[in-house]
Amino acid sequence: MRTRPEFDVAKLRDDMSERGWMPTDLARAAGVSDMAVTRFFRGEHRTARMAKKFADALGRPVRRYLIRSTQAVA
């Protein structure tokens, strides 16, 4: 059974803050809607694809935002 990847939203917010970005800035840079950013932060729609878009927009590797799971992936 595969587990969904978990993302460190606090680290994402920290990186946004370093740039002086608000969620609307991240949305614009990532080419997604403001609502997509809001839903990601709330945990309603956290996908690896969305995390990759945000990481690319911030010039960071997506692995920076991954939370390592201690569970095995089968």
N, C-alpha and C positions, 0 to 999 in steps of 0.2 A: 504494500500500500504506500502510495506517495503522499507526502505531507506538503502542504502549501508553504512556500517560502514566507518567512516573516521578515519584516523590514523595520529598521530603526528610524522611526519618524522623527524622533528628537534630533538625531544626527542630521537628518535632511533639513530640519528647521534651522539648526545651527549653521549649516552651510549656506542656507538662504540668508540668514541674518548677517553673516560675514560679508555678503555682497550687498546688503541693504535691500534685499528683495522681500516683497510681500507675496502671498500666494498668487495674486494676479500676474505678477512678474514671472513667476515660475511657469504658470499656465501659458503665457505668451511665448516664453523661450522654448518650452517643450512642445508647443503646437497642439495643446489640448484646451478644453474648456475650463473655466474657473471651477465649475461644478465637479469636474473630474479630479482636480486637486483637492477640493473639499472632501469628496467621497474617499479618496485615498487616505487623507489624514484621519478621517473618522473611522477607518477600517472597514468601510462598506464595500470597497472595490480595490483591494490591494493585489495587483498582479505584477508579475515579473516584467511584463511588457511596459506597464506604466512606470515602474521603478526605473527601468532602463531609460525611458524618455526623460525622466527627471534628472537622473545621473548625467546623461549626455548634456542636458541643458546647463547643468552646473559644472561641467568639465571634469567630472569625477567618474571612477569606475563603479558600476552598479554593486560590486561586491562590498564596497564601503558601507552600504546600507543594509546588507544582509545580516540577519541575526542567525548565528550558527545554531542549528538544532542538535540536541543530544540524541534524538531519536534516529534510528536507522531508516533509510529509504529502501524499500523493497521493490 
